Amino acid sequence: MLTEAVDSFLSGDVDVGKALLRDYIKATVGFETLSRQINKPSKSLHRMLSPSGNPGAHNFFEILSCLQNNEGLELVVTARHHSDTGLCDTAL
């Protein structure tokens, strides 16, 4: 689910990314524990990841780093060209 959340953010679907990240946090570490681990109030985390919230890059990557550490994961981004995915570039 964490990978799906990050994939959504990277593809530009921020609302889905935030929803998946909220669900992931609830299902794993919980907001209270995460807030202690990154030294941010739980209410602030809830606001950042709410549908109208905006976590900002620093907070987003701090949350993501903590979640990866908790799970013993390292997420890696791989670049590929549109032609690799079957998408075609169209000139306007």
Backbone as XML, in Angstrom:
<?xml version="1.0"?>
<chain id="A" units="angstrom">
  <residue number="1" name="MET">
    <atom name="N" x="0.822" y="-1.193" z="0.000"/>
    <atom name="CA" x="0.000" y="0.000" z="0.000"/>
    <atom name="C" x="0.870" y="1.264" z="0.000"/>
  </residue>
  <residue number="2" name="LEU">
    <atom name="N" x="2.013" y="1.197" z="0.665"/>
    <atom name="CA" x="2.927" y="2.339" z="0.676"/>
    <atom name="C" x="3.437" y="2.632" z="-0.737"/>
  </residue>
  <residue number="3" name="THR">
    <atom name="N" x="3.760" y="1.584" z="-1.463"/>
    <atom name="CA" x="4.221" y="1.747" z="-2.840"/>
    <atom name="C" x="3.122" y="2.353" z="-3.707"/>
  </residue>
  <residue number="4" name="GLU">
    <atom name="N" x="1.904" y="1.890" z="-3.522"/>
    <atom name="CA" x="0.776" y="2.442" z="-4.278"/>
    <atom name="C" x="0.581" y="3.930" z="-3.972"/>
  </residue>
  <residue number="5" name="ALA">
    <atom name="N" x="0.738" y="4.310" z="-2.719"/>
    <atom name="CA" x="0.600" y="5.720" z="-2.340"/>
    <atom name="C" x="1.659" y="6.567" z="-3.047"/>
  </residue>
  <residue number="6" name="VAL">
    <atom name="N" x="2.898" y="6.116" z="-3.006"/>
    <atom name="CA" x="3.982" y="6.865" z="-3.649"/>
    <atom name="C" x="3.786" y="6.905" z="-5.162"/>
  </residue>
  <residue number="7" name="ASP">
    <atom name="N" x="3.367" y="5.790" z="-5.752"/>
    <atom name="CA" x="3.076" y="5.764" z="-7.191"/>
    <atom name="C" x="2.010" y="6.788" z="-7.551"/>
  </residue>
  <residue number="8" name="SER">
    <atom name="N" x="0.989" y="6.908" z="-6.722"/>
    <atom name="CA" x="-0.074" y="7.890" z="-6.977"/>
    <atom name="C" x="0.468" y="9.305" z="-6.927"/>
  </residue>
  <residue number="9" name="PHE">
    <atom name="N" x="1.287" y="9.602" z="-5.928"/>
    <atom name="CA" x="1.906" y="10.929" z="-5.852"/>
    <atom name="C" x="2.739" y="11.205" z="-7.096"/>
  </residue>
  <residue number="10" name="LEU">
    <atom name="N" x="3.557" y="10.239" z="-7.486"/>
    <atom name="CA" x="4.447" y="10.434" z="-8.633"/>
    <atom name="C" x="3.696" y="10.584" z="-9.945"/>
  </residue>
  <residue number="11" name="SER">
    <atom name="N" x="2.532" y="9.967" z="-10.036"/>
    <atom name="CA" x="1.754" y="10.087" z="-11.272"/>
    <atom name="C" x="0.862" y="11.322" z="-11.271"/>
  </residue>
  <residue number="12" name="GLY">
    <atom name="N" x="0.910" y="12.098" z="-10.189"/>
    <atom name="CA" x="0.155" y="13.351" z="-10.129"/>
    <atom name="C" x="-1.201" y="13.233" z="-9.465"/>
  </residue>
  <residue number="13" name="ASP">
    <atom name="N" x="-1.560" y="12.073" z="-8.985"/>
    <atom name="CA" x="-2.844" y="11.888" z="-8.319"/>
    <atom name="C" x="-2.652" y="12.044" z="-6.810"/>
  </residue>
  <residue number="14" name="VAL">
    <atom name="N" x="-2.466" y="13.279" z="-6.388"/>
    <atom name="CA" x="-2.132" y="13.600" z="-5.005"/>
    <atom name="C" x="-3.245" y="13.205" z="-4.043"/>
  </residue>
  <residue number="15" name="ASP">
    <atom name="N" x="-4.503" y="13.409" z="-4.436"/>
    <atom name="CA" x="-5.617" y="13.073" z="-3.538"/>
    <atom name="C" x="-5.642" y="11.582" z="-3.216"/>
  </residue>
  <residue number="16" name="VAL">
    <atom name="N" x="-5.440" y="10.750" z="-4.229"/>
    <atom name="CA" x="-5.402" y="9.312" z="-4.008"/>
    <atom name="C" x="-4.168" y="8.947" z="-3.178"/>
  </residue>
  <residue number="17" name="GLY">
    <atom name="N" x="-3.039" y="9.584" z="-3.475"/>
    <atom name="CA" x="-1.814" y="9.335" z="-2.719"/>
    <atom name="C" x="-1.988" y="9.634" z="-1.243"/>
  </residue>
  <residue number="18" name="LYS">
    <atom name="N" x="-2.613" y="10.773" z="-0.931"/>
    <atom name="CA" x="-2.843" y="11.127" z="0.474"/>
    <atom name="C" x="-3.790" y="10.145" z="1.144"/>
  </residue>
  <residue number="19" name="ALA">
    <atom name="N" x="-4.839" y="9.738" z="0.440"/>
    <atom name="CA" x="-5.798" y="8.788" z="1.010"/>
    <atom name="C" x="-5.120" y="7.441" z="1.298"/>
  </residue>
  <residue number="20" name="LEU">
    <atom name="N" x="-4.313" y="6.961" z="0.353"/>
    <atom name="CA" x="-3.612" y="5.698" z="0.556"/>
    <atom name="C" x="-2.596" y="5.798" z="1.689"/>
  </residue>
  <residue number="21" name="LEU">
    <atom name="N" x="-1.911" y="6.935" z="1.771"/>
    <atom name="CA" x="-0.933" y="7.128" z="2.833"/>
    <atom name="C" x="-1.618" y="7.175" z="4.200"/>
  </residue>
  <residue number="22" name="ARG">
    <atom name="N" x="-2.758" y="7.852" z="4.284"/>
    <atom name="CA" x="-3.538" y="7.861" z="5.538"/>
    <atom name="C" x="-3.930" y="6.444" z="5.940"/>
  </residue>
  <residue number="23" name="ASP">
    <atom name="N" x="-4.468" y="5.692" z="4.972"/>
    <atom name="CA" x="-4.889" y="4.320" z="5.260"/>
    <atom name="C" x="-3.704" y="3.453" z="5.680"/>
  </residue>
  <residue number="24" name="TYR">
    <atom name="N" x="-2.570" y="3.656" z="5.024"/>
    <atom name="CA" x="-1.373" y="2.886" z="5.360"/>
    <atom name="C" x="-0.927" y="3.179" z="6.791"/>
  </residue>
  <residue number="25" name="ILE">
    <atom name="N" x="-0.903" y="4.453" z="7.147"/>
    <atom name="CA" x="-0.488" y="4.842" z="8.505"/>
    <atom name="C" x="-1.436" y="4.239" z="9.533"/>
  </residue>
  <residue number="26" name="LYS">
    <atom name="N" x="-2.746" y="4.327" z="9.275"/>
    <atom name="CA" x="-3.736" y="3.765" z="10.203"/>
    <atom name="C" x="-3.554" y="2.258" z="10.366"/>
  </residue>
  <residue number="27" name="ALA">
    <atom name="N" x="-3.234" y="1.575" z="9.269"/>
    <atom name="CA" x="-3.130" y="0.115" z="9.288"/>
    <atom name="C" x="-1.805" y="-0.383" z="9.857"/>
  </residue>
  <residue number="28" name="THR">
    <atom name="N" x="-0.819" y="0.480" z="9.960"/>
    <atom name="CA" x="0.495" y="0.038" z="10.425"/>
    <atom name="C" x="0.862" y="0.717" z="11.731"/>
  </residue>
  <residue number="29" name="VAL">
    <atom name="N" x="1.598" y="1.782" z="11.658"/>
    <atom name="CA" x="2.175" y="2.419" z="12.844"/>
    <atom name="C" x="1.161" y="3.244" z="13.640"/>
  </residue>
  <residue number="30" name="GLY">
    <atom name="N" x="0.182" y="3.837" z="12.983"/>
    <atom name="CA" x="-0.785" y="4.716" z="13.630"/>
    <atom name="C" x="-0.265" y="6.146" z="13.709"/>
  </residue>
  <residue number="31" name="PHE">
    <atom name="N" x="-1.176" y="7.085" z="13.723"/>
    <atom name="CA" x="-0.808" y="8.502" z="13.712"/>
    <atom name="C" x="-0.112" y="8.940" z="14.994"/>
  </residue>
  <residue number="32" name="GLU">
    <atom name="N" x="-0.525" y="8.392" z="16.131"/>
    <atom name="CA" x="0.089" y="8.796" z="17.404"/>
    <atom name="C" x="1.561" y="8.386" z="17.467"/>
  </residue>
  <residue number="33" name="THR">
    <atom name="N" x="1.846" y="7.158" z="17.078"/>
    <atom name="CA" x="3.233" y="6.684" z="17.089"/>
    <atom name="C" x="4.067" y="7.437" z="16.072"/>
  </residue>
  <residue number="34" name="LEU">
    <atom name="N" x="3.525" y="7.626" z="14.869"/>
    <atom name="CA" x="4.249" y="8.374" z="13.833"/>
    <atom name="C" x="4.548" y="9.792" z="14.308"/>
  </residue>
  <residue number="35" name="SER">
    <atom name="N" x="3.600" y="10.416" z="14.976"/>
    <atom name="CA" x="3.811" y="11.788" z="15.453"/>
    <atom name="C" x="4.970" y="11.855" z="16.449"/>
  </residue>
  <residue number="36" name="ARG">
    <atom name="N" x="5.080" y="10.857" z="17.298"/>
    <atom name="CA" x="6.202" y="10.815" z="18.242"/>
    <atom name="C" x="7.526" y="10.567" z="17.513"/>
  </residue>
  <residue number="37" name="GLN">
    <atom name="N" x="7.501" y="9.703" z="16.519"/>
    <atom name="CA" x="8.724" y="9.363" z="15.804"/>
    <atom name="C" x="9.293" y="10.536" z="15.012"/>
  </residue>
  <residue number="38" name="ILE">
    <atom name="N" x="8.416" y="11.379" z="14.470"/>
    <atom name="CA" x="8.928" y="12.512" z="13.682"/>
    <atom name="C" x="8.772" y="13.848" z="14.409"/>
  </residue>
  <residue number="39" name="ASN">
    <atom name="N" x="8.325" y="13.764" z="15.656"/>
    <atom name="CA" x="8.214" y="14.951" z="16.500"/>
    <atom name="C" x="7.313" y="16.033" z="15.886"/>
  </residue>
  <residue number="40" name="LYS">
    <atom name="N" x="6.153" y="15.584" z="15.438"/>
    <atom name="CA" x="5.129" y="16.496" z="14.914"/>
    <atom name="C" x="3.801" y="16.100" z="15.553"/>
  </residue>
  <residue number="41" name="PRO">
    <atom name="N" x="2.974" y="17.070" z="15.893"/>
    <atom name="CA" x="1.684" y="16.743" z="16.506"/>
    <atom name="C" x="0.827" y="15.860" z="15.594"/>
  </residue>
  <residue number="42" name="SER">
    <atom name="N" x="0.125" y="14.918" z="16.190"/>
    <atom name="CA" x="-0.752" y="14.016" z="15.446"/>
    <atom name="C" x="-1.792" y="14.795" z="14.639"/>
  </residue>
  <residue number="43" name="LYS">
    <atom name="N" x="-2.337" y="15.843" z="15.237"/>
    <atom name="CA" x="-3.339" y="16.652" z="14.526"/>
    <atom name="C" x="-2.752" y="17.285" z="13.276"/>
  </residue>
  <residue number="44" name="SER">
    <atom name="N" x="-1.492" y="17.696" z="13.333"/>
    <atom name="CA" x="-0.839" y="18.278" z="12.158"/>
    <atom name="C" x="-0.705" y="17.239" z="11.050"/>
  </residue>
  <residue number="45" name="LEU">
    <atom name="N" x="-0.358" y="16.009" z="11.433"/>
    <atom name="CA" x="-0.245" y="14.935" z="10.443"/>
    <atom name="C" x="-1.596" y="14.666" z="9.796"/>
  </residue>
  <residue number="46" name="HIS">
    <atom name="N" x="-2.641" y="14.619" z="10.607"/>
    <atom name="CA" x="-3.985" y="14.412" z="10.065"/>
    <atom name="C" x="-4.349" y="15.528" z="9.085"/>
  </residue>
  <residue number="47" name="ARG">
    <atom name="N" x="-4.052" y="16.771" z="9.452"/>
    <atom name="CA" x="-4.350" y="17.907" z="8.570"/>
    <atom name="C" x="-3.564" y="17.825" z="7.274"/>
  </residue>
  <residue number="48" name="MET">
    <atom name="N" x="-2.258" y="17.523" z="7.370"/>
    <atom name="CA" x="-1.407" y="17.444" z="6.185"/>
    <atom name="C" x="-1.932" y="16.439" z="5.174"/>
  </residue>
  <residue number="49" name="LEU">
    <atom name="N" x="-2.437" y="15.318" z="5.679"/>
    <atom name="CA" x="-2.859" y="14.234" z="4.803"/>
    <atom name="C" x="-4.364" y="14.195" z="4.571"/>
  </residue>
  <residue number="50" name="SER">
    <atom name="N" x="-5.052" y="15.236" z="5.023"/>
    <atom name="CA" x="-6.491" y="15.326" z="4.778"/>
    <atom name="C" x="-6.723" y="15.666" z="3.300"/>
  </residue>
  <residue number="51" name="PRO">
    <atom name="N" x="-7.945" y="15.486" z="2.799"/>
    <atom name="CA" x="-8.212" y="15.807" z="1.392"/>
    <atom name="C" x="-7.828" y="17.235" z="0.997"/>
  </residue>
  <residue number="52" name="SER">
    <atom name="N" x="-7.945" y="18.182" z="1.921"/>
    <atom name="CA" x="-7.577" y="19.567" z="1.590"/>
    <atom name="C" x="-6.178" y="19.930" z="2.079"/>
  </residue>
  <residue number="53" name="GLY">
    <atom name="N" x="-5.478" y="18.978" z="2.687"/>
    <atom name="CA" x="-4.161" y="19.240" z="3.254"/>
    <atom name="C" x="-3.053" y="19.299" z="2.226"/>
  </residue>
  <residue number="54" name="ASN">
    <atom name="N" x="-1.935" y="19.876" z="2.656"/>
    <atom name="CA" x="-0.760" y="19.990" z="1.803"/>
    <atom name="C" x="0.465" y="19.773" z="2.687"/>
  </residue>
  <residue number="55" name="PRO">
    <atom name="N" x="1.039" y="18.557" z="2.672"/>
    <atom name="CA" x="2.117" y="18.265" z="3.605"/>
    <atom name="C" x="3.427" y="18.999" z="3.333"/>
  </residue>
  <residue number="56" name="GLY">
    <atom name="N" x="3.646" y="19.514" z="2.157"/>
    <atom name="CA" x="4.924" y="20.143" z="1.843"/>
    <atom name="C" x="5.996" y="19.079" z="1.663"/>
  </residue>
  <residue number="57" name="ALA">
    <atom name="N" x="6.985" y="19.369" z="0.873"/>
    <atom name="CA" x="8.017" y="18.379" z="0.526"/>
    <atom name="C" x="8.782" y="17.890" z="1.749"/>
  </residue>
  <residue number="58" name="HIS">
    <atom name="N" x="9.202" y="18.792" z="2.620"/>
    <atom name="CA" x="9.987" y="18.391" z="3.786"/>
    <atom name="C" x="9.203" y="17.414" z="4.658"/>
  </residue>
  <residue number="59" name="ASN">
    <atom name="N" x="7.964" y="17.770" z="4.977"/>
    <atom name="CA" x="7.137" y="16.910" z="5.821"/>
    <atom name="C" x="6.814" y="15.590" z="5.130"/>
  </residue>
  <residue number="60" name="PHE">
    <atom name="N" x="6.496" y="15.649" z="3.843"/>
    <atom name="CA" x="6.173" y="14.434" z="3.102"/>
    <atom name="C" x="7.337" y="13.447" z="3.146"/>
  </residue>
  <residue number="61" name="PHE">
    <atom name="N" x="8.547" y="13.926" z="2.852"/>
    <atom name="CA" x="9.692" y="13.027" z="2.824"/>
    <atom name="C" x="10.109" y="12.576" z="4.220"/>
  </residue>
  <residue number="62" name="GLU">
    <atom name="N" x="9.851" y="13.382" z="5.221"/>
    <atom name="CA" x="10.114" y="12.960" z="6.599"/>
    <atom name="C" x="9.169" y="11.811" z="6.985"/>
  </residue>
  <residue number="63" name="ILE">
    <atom name="N" x="7.897" y="11.950" z="6.630"/>
    <atom name="CA" x="6.914" y="10.895" z="6.887"/>
    <atom name="C" x="7.304" y="9.628" z="6.130"/>
  </residue>
  <residue number="64" name="LEU">
    <atom name="N" x="7.601" y="9.789" z="4.852"/>
    <atom name="CA" x="7.949" y="8.642" z="4.010"/>
    <atom name="C" x="9.202" y="7.935" z="4.519"/>
  </residue>
  <residue number="65" name="SER">
    <atom name="N" x="10.193" y="8.682" z="4.916"/>
    <atom name="CA" x="11.428" y="8.101" z="5.438"/>
    <atom name="C" x="11.155" y="7.299" z="6.705"/>
  </residue>
  <residue number="66" name="CYS">
    <atom name="N" x="10.367" y="7.846" z="7.601"/>
    <atom name="CA" x="10.036" y="7.166" z="8.851"/>
    <atom name="C" x="9.267" y="5.873" z="8.575"/>
  </residue>
  <residue number="67" name="LEU">
    <atom name="N" x="8.295" y="5.926" z="7.667"/>
    <atom name="CA" x="7.519" y="4.736" z="7.347"/>
    <atom name="C" x="8.392" y="3.654" z="6.725"/>
  </residue>
  <residue number="68" name="GLN">
    <atom name="N" x="9.314" y="4.055" z="5.874"/>
    <atom name="CA" x="10.237" y="3.086" z="5.281"/>
    <atom name="C" x="11.100" y="2.436" z="6.361"/>
  </residue>
  <residue number="69" name="ASN">
    <atom name="N" x="11.627" y="3.250" z="7.261"/>
    <atom name="CA" x="12.460" y="2.717" z="8.349"/>
    <atom name="C" x="11.675" y="1.742" z="9.222"/>
  </residue>
  <residue number="70" name="ASN">
    <atom name="N" x="10.432" y="2.087" z="9.525"/>
    <atom name="CA" x="9.601" y="1.217" z="10.358"/>
    <atom name="C" x="9.386" y="-0.148" z="9.716"/>
  </residue>
  <residue number="71" name="GLU">
    <atom name="N" x="9.274" y="-0.171" z="8.404"/>
    <atom name="CA" x="9.007" y="-1.419" z="7.684"/>
    <atom name="C" x="10.282" y="-2.113" z="7.207"/>
  </residue>
  <residue number="72" name="GLY">
    <atom name="N" x="11.428" y="-1.451" z="7.360"/>
    <atom name="CA" x="12.665" y="-2.019" z="6.847"/>
    <atom name="C" x="12.713" y="-2.002" z="5.332"/>
  </residue>
  <residue number="73" name="LEU">
    <atom name="N" x="12.089" y="-0.995" z="4.743"/>
    <atom name="CA" x="11.998" y="-0.863" z="3.290"/>
    <atom name="C" x="12.868" y="0.263" z="2.777"/>
  </residue>
  <residue number="74" name="GLU">
    <atom name="N" x="13.211" y="0.172" z="1.512"/>
    <atom name="CA" x="13.813" y="1.290" z="0.796"/>
    <atom name="C" x="13.103" y="1.377" z="-0.547"/>
  </residue>
  <residue number="75" name="LEU">
    <atom name="N" x="12.281" y="2.396" z="-0.700"/>
    <atom name="CA" x="11.594" y="2.602" z="-1.975"/>
    <atom name="C" x="12.567" y="3.246" z="-2.948"/>
  </residue>
  <residue number="76" name="VAL">
    <atom name="N" x="12.530" y="2.775" z="-4.197"/>
    <atom name="CA" x="13.431" y="3.257" z="-5.230"/>
    <atom name="C" x="12.602" y="3.703" z="-6.423"/>
  </residue>
  <residue number="77" name="VAL">
    <atom name="N" x="12.931" y="4.857" z="-6.973"/>
    <atom name="CA" x="12.253" y="5.368" z="-8.162"/>
    <atom name="C" x="13.072" y="4.987" z="-9.385"/>
  </residue>
  <residue number="78" name="THR">
    <atom name="N" x="12.402" y="4.465" z="-10.389"/>
    <atom name="CA" x="13.060" y="4.104" z="-11.629"/>
    <atom name="C" x="12.503" y="4.977" z="-12.742"/>
  </residue>
  <residue number="79" name="ALA">
    <atom name="N" x="13.392" y="5.625" z="-13.492"/>
    <atom name="CA" x="12.970" y="6.470" z="-14.601"/>
    <atom name="C" x="12.795" y="5.621" z="-15.857"/>
  </residue>
  <residue number="80" name="ARG">
    <atom name="N" x="11.790" y="5.943" z="-16.634"/>
    <atom name="CA" x="11.614" y="5.293" z="-17.928"/>
    <atom name="C" x="10.965" y="6.284" z="-18.873"/>
  </residue>
  <residue number="81" name="HIS">
    <atom name="N" x="11.197" y="6.075" z="-20.136"/>
    <atom name="CA" x="10.615" y="6.944" z="-21.164"/>
    <atom name="C" x="9.173" y="6.539" z="-21.429"/>
  </residue>
  <residue number="82" name="HIS">
    <atom name="N" x="8.379" y="7.492" z="-21.890"/>
    <atom name="CA" x="6.990" y="7.192" z="-22.222"/>
    <atom name="C" x="6.909" y="6.038" z="-23.213"/>
  </residue>
  <residue number="83" name="SER">
    <atom name="N" x="7.849" y="5.964" z="-24.143"/>
    <atom name="CA" x="7.817" y="4.898" z="-25.146"/>
    <atom name="C" x="7.955" y="3.521" z="-24.503"/>
  </residue>
  <residue number="84" name="ASP">
    <atom name="N" x="8.556" y="3.455" z="-23.316"/>
    <atom name="CA" x="8.712" y="2.184" z="-22.607"/>
    <atom name="C" x="7.389" y="1.690" z="-22.028"/>
  </residue>
  <residue number="85" name="THR">
    <atom name="N" x="6.433" y="2.590" z="-21.852"/>
    <atom name="CA" x="5.159" y="2.217" z="-21.237"/>
    <atom name="C" x="4.053" y="2.066" z="-22.254"/>
  </residue>
  <residue number="86" name="GLY">
    <atom name="N" x="4.374" y="2.264" z="-23.523"/>
    <atom name="CA" x="3.364" y="2.148" z="-24.562"/>
    <atom name="C" x="2.607" y="3.448" z="-24.791"/>
  </residue>
  <residue number="87" name="LEU">
    <atom name="N" x="2.964" y="4.507" z="-24.064"/>
    <atom name="CA" x="2.345" y="5.803" z="-24.283"/>
    <atom name="C" x="3.008" y="6.478" z="-25.460"/>
  </residue>
  <residue number="88" name="CYS">
    <atom name="N" x="2.245" y="7.212" z="-26.224"/>
    <atom name="CA" x="2.862" y="7.896" z="-27.356"/>
    <atom name="C" x="2.915" y="9.396" z="-27.114"/>
  </residue>
  <residue number="89" name="ASP">
    <atom name="N" x="4.010" y="9.995" z="-27.536"/>
    <atom name="CA" x="4.160" y="11.444" z="-27.459"/>
    <atom name="C" x="3.474" y="12.049" z="-28.669"/>
  </residue>
  <residue number="90" name="THR">
    <atom name="N" x="2.634" y="13.029" z="-28.458"/>
    <atom name="CA" x="1.931" y="13.676" z="-29.549"/>
    <atom name="C" x="2.264" y="15.155" z="-29.558"/>
  </residue>
  <residue number="91" name="ALA">
    <atom name="N" x="2.689" y="15.649" z="-30.683"/>
    <atom name="CA" x="2.981" y="17.077" z="-30.815"/>
    <atom name="C" x="1.684" y="17.823" z="-31.047"/>
  </residue>
  <residue number="92" name="LEU">
    <atom name="N" x="1.549" y="18.964" z="-30.409"/>
    <atom name="CA" x="0.346" y="19.785" z="-30.598"/>
    <atom name="C" x="0.583" y="20.812" z="-31.657"/>
  </residue>
</chain>
